[in-house]
C-alpha cells in the first residue's frame, strides 16, 4: 500500500526549485525548472513556429484586434463573467513579496534605482518621448474614425472625458488619492475579474496594505467592483489602457511598492512594451519591484497556435 504524501511533499515548491529527478514523475508538476532541451526538441519547436509564420493574421484583422481590443475583452467577460479564469492560489509561492507581513526594505535600493535607470535608458525605446512607439499609428486610426463618425455628442463626450482626466490629475498632485494613507501599495495590471487581487486581499491581512487593480475592459472592472469581497477601504479598481501613455493613474509617481504584471506584457505589441515598462517604473518607490510572469519562446501556448492565428 502506498504511503500518503508527507506535508512537505504536498506543499507547492517555489519557482526555481522544481527539479525533475525521476523521469517517471514527469506529471508531478505542470512545470519543471532548469530543464535542458535536446537539440532535436528545440529544432522541432523552431520548425513548428516557422510553419505557423507562413500564414499570418491578415493586416486588417490585426488592426481591428489592436484598436478594438477592449471591446473584444468586454464581450468575453460579458459571456463568461468571473467563471472562466481560476483564482491564482500559487501567487504566494512564486511571489513571496505578496504575502502578509512581508519584510519591507529587503530590496537593495541602490540596485533597484540602477535597474530603473537602465530600463529608462534602454535602447529599445526612448522614455523622453511623450507617445509610445506605435501610438502615432493608433492616433491616425482613431482620427480617421473620428472624421467618419464626428458629431456633437462625440465631441461633448471627449470634452467631458478630458475634464475628468484633468480633475483626476489635480487630485493626485494634491496628495489626496485612494490609498494615500497606506504603508504598502500594490498595483495589479490586467486584473480581469479579480483572480489575483482577491486572493491577495484574502491572504494578506496587513492593515497597511492597499491594492489597486486595473484593466482596459470596462466589463472586467465592473465585475471586480460587484464582487462581494470588494472593499473600497482596501482596494481601488479602475479602467486603464497601458498602451495609451497619456492616460493618468489614480496614484502619484513613486508611490507603489509592487506592480503585478501577469500574462499582460505578451498581449501588447512588441514596439510598445518598453514604453509600458518605462511608464510603470515611474510609479514605483525607490526599491519597488515589478513581478512579471508571462509566456516565453516555445511555450506550448505558442506551439499550439493554428495557422493564421
GUSE-318066 format. One record per residue (C-alpha): residue in one letter; x negated, y, z. Coordinates in steps of 0.5 Angstrom, whole numbers, padded with zeros to 4 digits, always signed. Each point is the difference from the previous one (the first is absolute). Layout:
AXYZ ...
***
This chain:
X+0000+0000+0000 X-0003+0007-0002 X-0001+0005+0006 X+0003+0006+0000 X-0004+0006-0002 X-0003+0004+0005 X+0002+0007+0002 X-0007+0003-0003 X+0002-0004-0007 X+0007+0003+0000 X-0003+0007+0001 X-0001+0003-0007 X-0007+0001-0002 X-0002+0007-0001 X-0002+0002-0007 X-0008-0002-0002 X+0001-0006+0005 X+0004-0005-0004 X-0005-0004-0003 X+0001-0007-0004 X-0004-0005+0004 X+0004-0006-0002 X+0003-0001-0008 X+0006-0004+0003 X+0002+0006+0004 X+0001+0005-0006 X+0007+0002+0001 X-0001+0001+0007 X+0000+0008-0001 X+0002+0004-0006 X-0007+0003-0001 X-0007-0002+0002 X-0006+0005+0001 X-0006+0000-0004 X+0002-0006-0005 X-0005+0000-0006 X+0003-0001-0006 X-0003-0005-0005 X-0003+0002-0007 X+0006-0004-0003 X+0005+0003+0004 X-0002+0007-0001 X+0000-0001-0007 X+0007-0003+0000 X+0002+0006+0003 X-0003+0005-0005 X+0003-0004-0005 X+0007+0001+0003 X-0001+0007+0000 X-0003+0001-0007 X+0006-0004-0002 X+0005+0005+0003 X-0003+0006-0002 X+0001-0002-0007 X+0007+0002+0001 X+0002+0007+0004 X+0006+0003+0002 X+0002+0005-0005 X-0002+0007+0001 X+0007+0003+0000 X+0001-0005+0006 X-0006+0002+0003 X+0002+0007+0000 X+0007-0002+0003 X-0002-0004+0005 X-0005+0005+0003 X+0005+0006-0001 X+0006-0003+0003 X-0004-0005+0005 X+0004+0003+0006 X+0007-0002-0004 X-0002-0007-0001 X-0002-0001+0007 X+0006+0004+0002 X+0004-0006-0004 X-0004-0005+0003 X+0002+0002+0007 X+0007+0001-0001 X+0000-0007-0003 X-0004-0003+0006 X+0000+0005+0005 X-0004-0003+0006 X+0001-0007-0002 X-0006-0001-0005 X-0007+0001+0004 X-0001-0003+0007 X-0003+0003+0006 X-0007+0000+0000 X-0002-0003+0006 X-0007-0001-0002 X-0002+0007+0001 X-0003+0000+0007 X-0004-0006-0002 X-0003+0004-0006 X+0000+0007+0002 X-0001+0000+0008 X+0000+0008-0001 X+0008-0001+0000 X+0000-0004+0007 X+0002+0003+0006 X-0005+0004+0005 X-0005-0001-0006 X-0006+0004+0003 X-0001+0007-0004 X-0006+0003-0001 X-0003-0007-0002 X-0002+0002-0007 X-0006+0003-0002 X+0002+0007-0001 X-0006+0002-0004 X+0000-0005-0005 X+0007+0001-0001 X-0001+0007-0001 X-0005-0002-0005 X+0005-0005-0003 X+0005+0005-0001 X-0005+0005-0003 X-0003-0006-0005 X+0008-0001-0002 X+0001+0007-0002 X-0007+0001-0004 X+0001-0007-0003 X-0001+0001-0008 X+0007-0004-0001 X+0004+0007+0001 X-0001+0007+0002 X+0003+0002+0006 X+0000+0007-0001 X+0005-0001-0006 X+0007+0002+0002 X+0003-0005-0004 X-0002-0008+0000 X-0002-0002-0007 X+0006-0002-0004 X+0004+0005+0004 X+0000+0004-0006 X+0003-0005-0005 X+0005-0001+0005 X+0002+0007+0000 X+0000+0000-0007 X+0005-0006+0000 X+0004+0004+0005 X+0000+0007-0003 X+0003-0004-0007 X+0006-0003+0005 X+0001+0007+0003 X+0001+0003-0007 X+0004-0006-0002 X+0005+0001+0006 X-0001+0007+0002 X+0006+0003+0004 X+0001+0005+0005 X+0002-0006+0005 X-0007-0003-0001 X-0003+0007+0001 X+0003+0001+0006 X-0002-0007+0003 X-0007+0002-0002 X+0000+0006+0004 X+0003-0003+0006 X-0005-0005+0000 X-0006+0005-0001 X+0003+0004+0006 X+0001-0007+0004 X-0007-0001-0001 X-0003+0007+0002 X+0004-0001+0006 X-0003-0007+0002 X-0007+0003-0001 X+0001+0006+0004 X+0003-0004+0006 X-0006-0005-0001 X-0005+0006+0000 X+0003+0003+0006 X-0001-0007+0004 X+0007-0002+0001 X+0000-0006-0004 X+0003-0007+0002 X-0004-0004+0005 X-0004+0006+0002 X-0001-0002+0007 X-0002-0007-0002 X-0007-0002+0002 X-0001-0006-0005 X+0003+0001-0007 X+0001-0005-0006 X+0003+0001-0007 X+0002-0006-0004 X+0001+0002-0007 X+0004-0004-0004 X+0005-0002+0005 X+0005-0004-0004 X+0006-0002+0005 X-0005+0000+0006 X-0003-0006+0000 X-0006+0003+0003 X+0002+0006+0004 X+0005-0004+0004 X-0005-0006+0002 X-0005+0005+0003 X+0005+0004+0004 X+0003-0006+0003 X-0007-0003+0002 X-0004+0007+0001 X+0003+0003+0007 X-0005+0005+0000 X+0004+0006+0003 X-0004+0005-0004 X+0001-0004-0007 X+0004+0004-0005 X+0001-0003-0007 X+0001+0003-0007 X+0002-0004-0006 X+0002+0002-0007 X+0002-0003-0007 X+0002+0003-0006 X+0006-0004+0000 X+0006+0004+0003 X+0004-0006+0001 X-0006-0003+0004 X-0001+0005+0004 X+0008+0000+0002 X-0001-0007+0002 X-0005+0002+0005 X+0004+0006+0002 X+0006-0005+0001 X-0004-0006+0004 X+0003-0001+0007 X-0007+0001+0003 X-0002+0006-0004 X-0001+0005+0006 X-0002+0008-0002 X-0004+0001+0006 X-0005-0005-0002 X+0001+0000-0008 X+0001+0004-0006 X+0002-0003-0007 X-0001+0005-0006 X+0000-0001-0007 X-0006+0002-0004 X-0004-0002-0006 X-0007-0001+0001 X-0002+0002-0008 X+0003+0007+0001 X-0005+0003+0003 X+0004+0007+0001 X+0005-0003+0005 X-0001+0002+0007 X-0001-0005+0006 X+0004+0001+0007 X-0006+0000+0004 X-0006+0004-0001 X-0007-0002-0002 X-0005-0003+0004 X+0006-0003+0005 X+0000-0007-0002 X-0004-0006+0004 X+0002-0005-0005 X+0003-0001-0007 X+0003-0007-0002 X+0000-0001-0008 X+0002-0007-0001 X+0002-0002-0007 X+0000+0007-0002 X-0006+0002-0004 X+0001-0005-0005 X+0006+0003-0002 X-0003+0006-0002 X-0003+0002-0007 X-0008-0001+0001 X-0001+0007-0002 X+0004+0003+0006 X-0003-0005+0005 X-0006+0004+0002 X+0004+0007+0001 X+0005-0004+0004 X-0005-0002+0005 X-0003+0007+0000 X+0006+0003+0002 X+0002-0006+0005 X-0007+0001+0003 X+0001+0007+0001 X+0006-0002+0005 X-0005-0004+0005 X-0003+0003+0006 X-0008-0001+0000 X-0001-0007+0002 X+0007-0002-0003 X+0001-0006-0005 X+0004-0003-0006 X+0002-0007+0001 X+0000-0003-0007 X+0003-0007-0002 X+0001-0001-0008 X+0000-0004-0006 X-0007-0002-0002 X-0003-0002-0007 X+0002-0007-0002 X+0005+0000+0006 X+0006-0005-0002 X+0005+0005-0001 X-0005+0003-0006 X-0001-0007-0003 X+0008-0002+0000 X+0002+0006-0004 X+0003-0002-0006 X-0002+0003-0007 X+0003+0007-0001 X+0001+0002+0008 
***
